[in-house]
C-alpha cells in the first residue's frame, strides 16, 4: 500500500506543479496558479497520513515506510527549489521571461544543494526516529533504523561527489592559474 502512495504522491506532485504553472503562464491566471502551487505540500501530507494509518493499523515498518520518510524529507527540502526551477523555465517559454541562467559559482551551487540534502537527511531521520518511538517495538521498526543508516550513507556520498569534488576541482584550477601567471 505504501509504495502505491509514494508513486501516487510523486505523480500528484508533478500534476499539481504542472497545473499551477499552466494556470500561471499559458492561461494567464497568476493568482490561481499561485494557489495551486501552494497546495504542493498537501501531497506530502497525504503520504504522511497514509504511512501513519498503515503503521497505526499494526503494519510492520518496512523499507517502503523508510522510503516514504526519505520522499517526505526530500520533498520538504527540495520542493521550493524544484518549483522555482520549473517556474523560471515556464516563465521563459510562455511569458517572455529571461532565459534560465547557469549558476555563476559552481562551488557555491553545490554547497547550497548539499545544504538542502542535509535538511532532507535531518527531516528523514527525524521522521524515522518518530516512527521508531511511536511504534515502540524494535522488531517492527528494524527497517526504519536501517533506513537511518542508508540515508546517512547517501548524504556522505552526496558530500563527496558534490561539494568536496567541486571544491577540490575549483582549488586546482585556481592554483594552476596562479602558477601560469608567475
C-alpha positions as CSV (number, residue, x, y, z in Angstrom):
1,X,0.0,0.0,0.0
2,X,2.7,2.5,0.9
3,X,4.7,2.1,-2.3
4,X,1.5,2.9,-4.2
5,X,1.1,6.0,-2.2
6,X,4.7,7.1,-2.8
7,X,4.2,6.6,-6.6
8,X,0.8,8.4,-6.4
9,X,2.3,11.3,-4.5
10,X,5.2,11.6,-7.0
11,X,2.7,11.7,-9.8
12,X,0.4,14.1,-7.9
13,X,3.4,16.4,-7.2
14,X,4.2,16.8,-10.9
15,X,0.5,17.2,-11.8
16,X,0.0,19.9,-9.2
17,X,3.2,21.6,-10.3
18,X,2.2,21.4,-14.0
19,X,-1.3,22.7,-13.3
20,X,-0.1,25.6,-11.2
21,X,2.4,26.6,-13.9
22,X,-0.2,26.1,-16.7
23,X,-2.6,28.4,-14.9
24,X,0.1,30.9,-14.1
25,X,1.6,31.3,-17.6
26,X,-0.2,30.0,-20.6
27,X,-3.7,30.6,-19.1
28,X,-2.6,33.9,-17.6
29,X,-4.2,33.2,-14.2
30,X,-1.2,34.0,-11.8
31,X,-3.3,34.1,-8.6
32,X,-5.0,30.7,-9.4
33,X,-1.6,29.3,-10.3
34,X,-0.1,30.5,-7.0
35,X,-2.9,28.9,-5.0
36,X,-2.4,25.6,-6.8
37,X,1.3,25.7,-6.3
38,X,0.8,26.5,-2.6
39,X,-1.0,23.1,-2.4
40,X,2.1,21.1,-3.2
41,X,2.8,20.4,0.5
42,X,-0.7,18.8,0.7
43,X,0.7,15.9,-1.4
44,X,3.3,15.3,1.2
45,X,0.7,15.5,4.0
46,X,-1.3,12.8,2.2
47,X,1.7,10.4,2.2
48,X,2.4,11.1,5.9
49,X,-1.1,10.3,6.8
50,X,-1.2,7.1,4.7
51,X,2.0,5.9,6.4
52,X,0.8,6.8,9.9
53,X,-2.5,5.0,9.3
54,X,-0.7,1.9,7.9
55,X,1.6,1.7,10.9
56,X,-1.2,2.5,13.4
57,X,-3.2,-0.4,11.9
58,X,-0.3,-2.8,13.0
59,X,1.9,-3.0,9.9
60,X,5.5,-3.8,10.5
61,X,7.6,-0.9,9.2
62,X,9.3,-1.9,6.0
63,X,11.7,-0.4,3.6
64,X,8.8,1.3,1.9
65,X,8.0,3.2,5.1
66,X,11.6,4.3,5.3
67,X,11.4,5.3,1.6
68,X,8.3,7.3,2.3
69,X,10.2,9.2,5.0
70,X,13.0,9.8,2.5
71,X,10.5,11.0,0.0
72,X,9.0,13.4,2.5
73,X,12.4,14.7,3.6
74,X,13.5,15.2,0.0
75,X,10.2,16.9,-0.9
76,X,10.2,19.2,2.0
77,X,13.8,20.3,1.4
78,X,13.8,20.5,-2.4
79,X,10.2,21.3,-3.3
80,X,10.7,25.0,-3.3
81,X,13.9,24.7,-5.4
82,X,12.1,22.4,-7.9
83,X,9.1,24.7,-8.2
84,X,11.4,27.7,-8.7
85,X,13.4,25.8,-11.3
86,X,10.3,24.9,-13.3
87,X,8.8,28.4,-12.8
88,X,11.8,30.1,-14.4
89,X,11.6,27.8,-17.4
90,X,7.8,28.2,-17.8
91,X,8.2,32.0,-17.5
92,X,10.8,32.0,-20.2
93,X,8.8,29.7,-22.5
94,X,5.3,31.1,-22.0
95,X,5.7,34.7,-20.6
96,X,8.8,36.1,-22.3
97,X,10.8,35.8,-19.1
98,X,14.6,35.8,-19.1
99,X,16.5,32.7,-20.2
100,X,17.4,30.4,-17.3
101,X,20.9,31.1,-16.1
102,X,23.5,28.5,-15.1
103,X,25.0,29.0,-11.6
104,X,27.8,31.6,-11.8
105,X,29.7,29.9,-8.9
106,X,29.5,26.1,-9.2
107,X,31.1,25.5,-5.8
108,X,28.5,27.7,-4.0
109,X,25.8,26.0,-6.0
110,X,27.0,22.5,-4.9
111,X,27.2,23.6,-1.3
112,X,23.7,25.0,-1.5
113,X,22.4,21.8,-2.9
114,X,24.3,19.8,-0.2
115,X,22.7,22.1,2.4
116,X,19.3,21.1,1.1
117,X,20.3,17.5,1.1
118,X,21.4,17.8,4.7
119,X,17.9,19.3,5.5
120,X,16.3,16.3,3.7
121,X,18.5,14.0,5.7
122,X,17.5,15.7,9.0
123,X,13.8,15.6,8.2
124,X,14.1,11.9,7.1
125,X,15.9,10.9,10.2
126,X,13.5,12.8,12.4
127,X,10.5,11.1,10.7
128,X,12.2,7.7,11.1
129,X,13.0,8.3,14.8
130,X,9.5,9.4,15.5
131,X,8.2,6.2,13.8
132,X,10.6,4.1,15.9
133,X,9.4,5.9,19.0
134,X,5.7,5.8,18.1
135,X,5.7,2.1,17.3
136,X,7.9,1.3,20.3
137,X,8.7,-2.3,19.1
138,X,12.2,-2.9,17.9
139,X,11.0,-6.0,16.0
140,X,8.6,-3.9,14.0
141,X,11.0,-0.9,13.4
142,X,14.2,-2.5,12.2
143,X,13.7,-1.3,8.7
144,X,13.3,2.3,10.0
145,X,16.6,2.1,11.9
146,X,18.3,0.6,8.8
147,X,16.8,3.5,6.8
148,X,18.6,6.0,9.0
149,X,22.0,4.3,8.1
150,X,21.1,4.2,4.4
151,X,20.1,7.8,4.2
152,X,23.2,8.8,6.1
153,X,25.3,7.0,3.6
154,X,23.5,8.8,0.8
155,X,24.4,12.1,2.4
156,X,28.1,11.2,2.8
157,X,28.2,10.2,-0.9
158,X,26.4,13.4,-1.9
159,X,29.1,15.4,0.0
160,X,31.9,13.5,-1.7
161,X,30.6,13.8,-5.3
162,X,29.1,17.2,-4.8
163,X,30.8,19.9,-2.8
164,X,34.0,18.0,-1.9
165,X,35.0,17.2,-5.5
166,X,33.7,20.5,-6.8
167,X,35.8,22.3,-4.2
168,X,38.9,20.3,-5.0
169,X,38.5,20.9,-8.7
170,X,38.0,24.6,-8.2
171,X,41.0,24.8,-6.0
172,X,43.2,23.1,-8.6
173,X,42.0,25.5,-11.3
174,X,42.8,28.5,-9.1
175,X,46.3,27.2,-8.1
176,X,47.0,26.3,-11.8
177,X,46.1,29.8,-13.0
178,X,48.2,31.4,-10.3
179,X,51.2,29.3,-11.4
180,X,50.7,30.3,-15.0
181,X,50.7,34.0,-14.1
182,X,54.2,33.8,-12.5
